[in-house]
């Protein structure tokens, strides 16, 4: 929304949320999340045409266009638990809109939702016989964390799903007209509502599938002494495959991939498409396998025991340039190491507060240390779980000196210069490559 405000100074953008603390943080111009460039975009428009409020009812009444961006976590109860989206916040929002709208509104689904949700929203909005009419559009968001501002300012495409009726087309044009202020026309795709909803789930599923594919190959590389980076480069040079999203890793994390695939699986099952559901579920299973494999490798490499050993975890965010730790592989790996009675110390430049919260139930078994040089003090091993740039440029000679020997490096992101670390005396275990070891 901040990007719309900054690109369209003549449009008044009001962000409404029921959480007063969150709104207060935004209002102060200090966003409550870490995202490169976000602060600057917010500050360029705040109090000019960008406003934050807890008055949800009032902002519904005033708006011509309403973007619904409430969260839709995976259901934890009842039918579809563990797979389907929990739509309670979304439905509550539809009802708030219905209760407070006095004039025509275009309602835009921004949250990622199961296919055919817009139809359900339209049904709720027309459930009361009133003079007010609504148009519901689907406009899924494709930004990635860490590069959100760039993705919004220069998107590969903007997708708008609308009804084929005359009114639906008019509503689509209104929204397309806003994006057209900064997005080239040929990147604004107009589809039917269901194609738009499904495309969002499908795009995330295909991206995650690429990561699971390269991660599956990484295990085969380790068994055959092939190098996964060389394989990724060789296959990525085929233009039909492309180079992006072929970085082998400890596994994908984030709030979206797993949730959206499980949602897709649930949809397939709902329509009786079990073979298709099984296919997509395997993408998640391989991701879990990769995380488990990484944790198990740490234990087996360190002479089959990590009891009482200090292990430094470099990075807890699910990817670099964000403080977000949702579904982060680091969470799983830390828990497995604590299960094996290691002493885990977590360091991360942005995600330490979230890490503390996520691992609170593990008590003293995990400590948190902002300075990586202190985290490695007396450690038997360090493991890279997030590809923060800062870990590339550290003084690994000094790190080796501070650690117990033999010193182990487990690089879950293939981020570091493995040959150089080996020369310093480390035993190095990358993903999908032959380990470099003095043992
Ligand atoms: C993802 C999609 O990339 C966005 O297009 C989408 O809009 C967003 O989900 C969403 O649905 O909101 P995001 O989860 O922010 O974005 O981050 P990604 O860059 O996709 O990374 C996801 C995970 O995959 C991270 O843990 C990352 O480290 C991992 N990854 C990514 C790999 O392990 N290897 C790769 O080659 C690429």
Boltz pocket constraint, residues with backbone or C-beta under 6 A from the ligand:
constraints:
  - pocket:
      binder: B
      contacts: [[A, 112], [A, 141], [A, 142], [A, 143], [A, 144], [A, 145], [A, 146], [A, 204], [A, 207], [A, 211], [A, 244], [A, 245], [A, 246], [A, 247], [A, 248], [A, 249], [A, 250], [A, 251], [A, 252], [A, 253], [A, 254], [A, 255], [A, 256], [A, 257], [A, 318], [A, 319], [A, 320]]
      max_distance: 6.0
